Amino acid sequence: MGRRTARDTAKLIDEVARGDRLLEDIKDPELRETVRLALRLHKDPYSAPDAKTRRRIRSRVLFGLHPRSATLGDRLAIAFELLGRPTPYAMRALGIGLVVIAVGASTALVSAGTVADDALYSVKITSEQLRLALATSPEDRAVVELSIAEHRLAEATTLATLGNEDDSIVATSEYGEHLANAAAELAQVESLQPATATLVVQLRQRIDEHRATAAAVVARLGEDPNRAWAAAALAALAARGSPAAGLRPAAAIAQGAADTADEAASVAERLAVPARVTFAPTSSTDPLQSRPAQDQETTRGGAVTRTDSARPTERVSKKEHAAGVARKAADEARAAAKKAKEGSRRTPIQHQGEGSNNRDDSNNRDV
């Protein structure tokens, strides 16, 4: 008989515990005693102290402790621990905020060169309105309005070059609107703040640059009859009108911008007239005269009848919409010009000694 291992002994104990084998069947007395002791230990396991004993032991241990009062270092450690708990969430919020700002700034930067019908054009309009909302002083608003007007001029020239006459004319009218708004803002403080005269001079210089740009585009588009209407709207911008008499410089600029917007709106309205409507020729430079032969017919008396055989019906509705938008911009420009005239009539703030004389003069003017 071989030597019994510990594994064999454990297996034998399990068999006796399960009842598969009787303790009396084990012939070896030492092995039988070992199995008997193992079964006894299994039936009477070690028991931990009861709840009452544990409470008594805990009370004795705590009674023997002598805690010290919290020091300044302990309080600082607790404070930093409490402050450090929301740190991960704050860092996540900061990271998300930086990502949103970066995406918004990059989107606004990319949308700066967009034109109408582009996917990011609405982002460009929103950023412009946000800049206007953040501008507080009349000078700041005038600078923002001038920047928007320059954007509309760039859009008008680009769209005219691409052959999109409707949106080009609308952009030209909106250019006049924002330019009139810029001049109206300066007119509010032109007589009250002499330093504003420098801004008005700079505005005139920028307008001269705008006219030169528009004139170059008109000269380039003049040879293409399909872009004649857009060229006609830009020609109104490029033309140098005579300044209105009796107006301050800012009010005169606003009036000229309103005239430009009104002329562009008139071009859009003439372009939006439905098919088969007769026009009387006004001048030799009428864009309608330069249309291809299939788009016009000459009737008795020299009148021109538009047939627009190559234009579908939905194009007419788009032109009507463009004419409405252009006319709305022209009306806004007119309102801005009126505001500029009213602002230019304000008298500068006088000293107290001069107040009575000024009031007498104003009463005489009213009479």
C-alpha positions in Angstrom: 0.0 0.0 0.0 1.5 3.3 -1.1 1.9 6.4 1.0 -1.3 8.5 1.4 -1.0 12.1 0.3 -2.7 15.2 1.6 -5.0 15.3 -1.4 -6.1 11.7 -0.7 -6.8 12.7 2.9 -8.9 15.6 1.9 -10.8 13.5 -0.6 -11.5 10.9 2.1 -12.8 13.7 4.5 -15.2 14.9 1.8 -16.5 11.4 1.1 -17.2 10.9 4.8 -18.8 14.3 5.1 -21.1 13.6 2.2 -22.0 10.2 3.6 -20.5 8.3 0.7 -18.3 6.4 3.2 -18.6 5.5 6.9 -16.0 6.5 9.4 -15.9 3.0 10.7 -14.9 1.7 7.3 -11.5 3.4 7.6 -9.1 0.7 8.7 -6.1 2.9 9.6 -6.7 4.2 13.2 -4.6 7.3 12.7 -6.3 8.2 9.5 -9.7 7.5 11.0 -8.8 9.9 14.0 -7.7 12.6 11.6 -10.9 12.4 9.6 -12.9 12.5 12.9 -11.2 15.6 14.1 -11.6 17.3 10.7 -15.3 16.6 10.7 -15.6 17.9 14.3 -13.9 21.2 13.3 -16.2 21.5 10.3 -19.2 21.2 12.5 -18.0 23.6 15.2 -16.4 26.5 13.3 -14.7 29.5 15.1 -17.3 32.1 16.0 -16.5 35.8 16.1 -17.5 38.1 19.1 -21.1 39.0 19.2 -22.4 42.6 18.8 -22.4 43.4 22.5 -18.8 42.3 22.8 -17.8 44.4 19.8 -19.4 47.5 21.2 -17.6 47.0 24.5 -14.3 46.6 22.8 -14.9 49.7 20.6 -15.8 51.8 23.7 -12.7 50.8 25.5 -10.5 51.6 22.5 -12.1 55.0 21.9 -12.0 55.9 25.5 -8.3 55.3 25.6 -7.7 57.8 22.7 -6.8 61.4 23.3 -7.6 63.4 20.1 -6.0 66.8 19.5 -7.8 69.9 18.2 -7.6 70.6 14.4 -4.7 72.9 13.4 -4.6 75.5 10.6 -2.9 72.9 8.4 -5.7 70.5 8.9 -8.3 73.1 8.1 -6.4 74.1 4.9 -6.2 70.4 3.9 -9.9 70.0 4.3 -10.6 73.2 2.4 -8.4 72.1 -0.5 -10.0 68.7 -0.5 -13.5 70.2 -0.8 -12.4 72.7 -3.5 -10.7 69.9 -5.4 -13.8 67.8 -5.8 -15.4 69.8 -8.6 -12.1 70.4 -10.4 -12.4 67.6 -12.9 -15.9 68.9 -13.9 -14.6 72.5 -14.2 -11.7 71.4 -16.4 -14.1 69.5 -18.6 -16.4 72.5 -18.9 -13.4 74.7 -19.6 -12.2 72.4 -22.3 -15.6 72.1 -24.0 -15.9 75.9 -23.9 -12.6 76.4 -25.5 -13.5 73.9 -28.2 -16.8 75.7 -28.9 -15.1 79.1 -29.1 -12.4 77.7 -31.4 -15.0 76.2 -33.7 -17.1 79.3 -33.7 -14.2 81.6 -34.4 -12.9 79.4 -37.3 -16.4 79.1 -38.7 -16.9 82.9 -38.6 -13.5 83.4 -40.2 -14.3 81.0 -43.0 -17.7 82.5 -43.6 -16.3 86.0 -44.1 -15.8 85.4 -47.8 -19.1 83.7 -48.5 -21.9 85.1 -50.6 -25.6 84.6 -50.8 -26.8 81.0 -51.2 -23.6 79.7 -49.6 -24.0 77.3 -46.6 -22.1 79.5 -44.2 -23.7 82.8 -45.3 -26.1 82.8 -42.3 -23.1 82.5 -40.0 -21.7 85.6 -41.6 -24.9 87.6 -41.1 -25.1 86.4 -37.5 -21.6 87.4 -36.7 -22.2 90.9 -38.2 -25.3 91.4 -36.1 -23.3 90.3 -33.0 -20.6 92.9 -33.8 -23.3 95.5 -34.1 -24.8 94.5 -30.8 -21.4 94.7 -29.0 -20.7 98.2 -30.4 -21.7 100.8 -27.9 -20.6 104.2 -29.1 -21.8 105.8 -32.4 -18.3 105.8 -33.7 -17.9 102.0 -33.1 -21.3 101.3 -34.7 -20.3 103.4 -37.7 -17.1 101.4 -38.1 -19.0 98.1 -38.0 -21.6 99.4 -40.4 -18.9 100.4 -42.8 -17.3 97.0 -42.6 -20.6 95.4 -43.3 -21.1 97.7 -46.3 -17.7 96.7 -47.7 -18.7 93.0 -47.3 -21.9 93.7 -49.3 -19.8 95.5 -52.0 -17.5 92.5 -52.3 -20.5 90.2 -52.5 -22.1 92.4 -55.2 -19.0 92.3 -57.4 -18.4 88.6 -56.9 -22.0 87.7 -57.7 -22.1 90.0 -60.7 -19.0 88.3 -62.1 -20.6 84.9 -61.5 -23.7 86.0 -63.3 -26.1 86.0 -60.3 -27.8 89.3 -61.1 -30.6 89.0 -58.5 -28.4 88.6 -55.5 -25.8 91.0 -56.8 -28.5 93.8 -57.1 -29.7 93.0 -53.6 -26.2 93.2 -52.2 -25.7 96.5 -53.9 -28.9 97.9 -52.3 -27.8 96.5 -48.9 -24.5 98.2 -49.4 -26.3 101.5 -49.6 -28.3 100.7 -46.5 -25.3 99.9 -44.3 -23.3 102.9 -45.7 -26.3 105.2 -44.8 -26.4 103.7 -41.3 -22.7 104.4 -40.9 -23.1 108.0 -42.0 -26.2 108.4 -39.8 -24.2 107.2 -36.7 -21.5 109.8 -37.4 -24.1 112.5 -38.0 -25.5 112.0 -34.5 -22.2 113.3 -33.0 -20.7 115.3 -35.9 -21.8 118.6 -34.5 -21.2 117.6 -30.8 -17.8 116.2 -31.2 -15.5 118.0 -33.6 -13.1 115.0 -33.7 -15.8 113.1 -35.6 -15.0 115.2 -38.7 -11.8 113.1 -39.1 -13.9 110.0 -39.3 -16.2 111.6 -41.9 -13.2 112.4 -44.1 -12.0 108.9 -43.8 -15.4 107.6 -44.7 -15.4 109.8 -47.8 -12.0 108.3 -48.8 -13.3 104.8 -48.4 -16.4 105.6 -50.5 -14.1 106.9 -53.3 -12.3 103.5 -53.2 -15.7 101.8 -53.4 -16.6 103.8 -56.4 -13.4 102.9 -58.1 -13.9 99.2 -57.4 -17.5 99.4 -58.7 -16.4 101.3 -61.8 -13.8 98.7 -62.7 -16.3 95.9 -62.3 -18.9 97.8 -64.5 -16.2 98.2 -67.2 -15.5 94.5 -67.1 -19.1 93.5 -67.2 -20.2 96.0 -69.8 -19.2 93.7 -72.6 -21.4 90.8 -71.4 -25.2 91.4 -72.1 -26.2 88.7 -69.6 -24.8 90.7 -66.7 -26.1 94.1 -67.8 -28.6 94.5 -65.0 -26.0 93.9 -62.3 -23.7 96.3 -64.1 -26.5 98.9 -64.1 -26.9 98.6 -60.3 -23.2 98.9 -59.7 -23.1 101.8 -62.1 -25.3 103.7 -59.8 -22.8 103.1 -57.0 -19.8 104.1 -59.2 -21.5 107.4 -60.3 -20.4 110.4 -58.3 -23.5 112.4 -57.6 -23.6 116.0 -56.7 -23.7 116.6 -52.9 -27.0 117.8 -51.5 -27.0 121.5 -50.6 -27.5 122.5 -47.0 -26.4 119.2 -45.4 -23.5 118.4 -43.2 -20.9 116.0 -44.7 -22.2 112.9 -42.8 -25.8 113.7 -43.8 -24.8 114.2 -47.4 -23.0 110.8 -47.4 -26.1 109.2 -46.0 -28.3 110.8 -48.6 -26.0 109.6 -51.4 -26.0 106.1 -50.0 -29.8 106.1 -49.9 -29.9 107.2 -53.5 -27.6 104.3 -54.4 -29.8 101.8 -52.6 -32.9 103.3 -54.2 -31.4 103.0 -57.7 -30.4 99.4 -57.1 -33.9 98.6 -55.9 -35.4 100.3 -59.0 -33.2 98.1 -61.2 -34.3 95.0 -59.3 -38.0 96.0 -59.7 -37.5 96.6 -63.5 -35.9 93.2 -63.7 -38.7 91.5 -61.8 -41.5 92.7 -64.1 -43.2 89.6 -65.5 -42.8 88.5 -69.0 -44.6 90.1 -72.0 -44.6 93.5 -70.2 -43.7 96.5 -72.4 -41.0 99.0 -71.5 -40.4 102.3 -73.1 -36.7 102.8 -73.7 -35.3 105.5 -71.4 -31.8 105.8 -72.7 -29.3 104.1 -75.0 -27.6 102.5 -72.0 -30.7 100.7 -70.8 -29.6 97.1 -69.9 -32.6 95.8 -71.7 -31.4 97.0 -75.0 -28.3 94.8 -74.7 -30.2 91.6 -74.1 -29.9 88.8 -76.7 -32.4 88.8 -79.6 -34.3 85.8 -78.3 -35.2 87.7 -75.0 -36.7 90.8 -76.5 -38.9 92.0 -79.4 -39.1 95.4 -81.0 -42.7 96.6 -81.6 -44.2 99.6 -83.4 -43.2 102.9 -81.9 -39.8 101.7 -80.6 -41.1 100.1 -77.4 -39.4 96.9 -76.3 -41.4 93.9 -75.2 -39.7 91.4 -73.0 -40.4 87.8 -73.9 -37.9 86.0 -71.6 -38.4 82.8 -73.6 -35.4 81.2 -72.0 -36.4 82.0 -68.4 -38.6 79.6 -66.5 -41.5 80.8 -64.4 -39.7 80.1 -61.1 -37.0 82.6 -62.0 -39.7 85.4 -62.1 -40.7 84.6 -58.5 -37.0 84.7 -57.4 -36.6 88.1 -59.1 -39.7 89.4 -57.4 -38.3 88.3 -54.0 -35.0 89.9 -54.8 -36.8 93.1 -55.7 -38.7 93.1 -52.4 -35.5 92.6 -50.4 -33.8 95.4 -52.4 -36.7 97.7 -51.8 -36.7 97.0 -48.1 -33.0 97.8 -47.9 -33.6 101.0 -49.8 -36.3 102.0 -47.4 -34.0 101.4 -44.5 -31.4 103.5 -46.2 -33.9 106.3 -46.6 -34.8 106.1 -42.9 -31.1 106.2 -42.1 -30.6 109.3 -44.3 -33.6 111.0 -42.5 -32.0 110.1 -39.2 -28.7 111.6 -40.4 -30.4 114.9 -41.4 -32.1 115.1 -38.0 -28.9 114.4 -36.2 -26.9 117.0 -38.2 -29.4 119.7 -37.0 -28.3 119.3 -33.4 -26.5 122.3 -32.0 -23.3 121.9 -30.0 -23.4 122.1 -26.2 -22.9 125.7 -25.3 -21.7 127.4 -22.1 -24.2 128.8 -19.7 -23.5 132.4 -20.6 -24.4 131.7 -24.2 -27.6 129.8 -23.5 -30.0 132.7 -23.6 -28.7 134.0 -26.9 -28.9 130.6 -28.5 -32.5 130.2 -27.3 -33.4 133.6 -28.8 -31.8 132.6 -32.1 -33.7 129.3 -32.2 -36.9 131.0 -31.4 -36.3 133.5 -34.3 -35.6 130.6 -36.6 -38.8 128.8 -35.6 -40.8 131.9 -36.3 
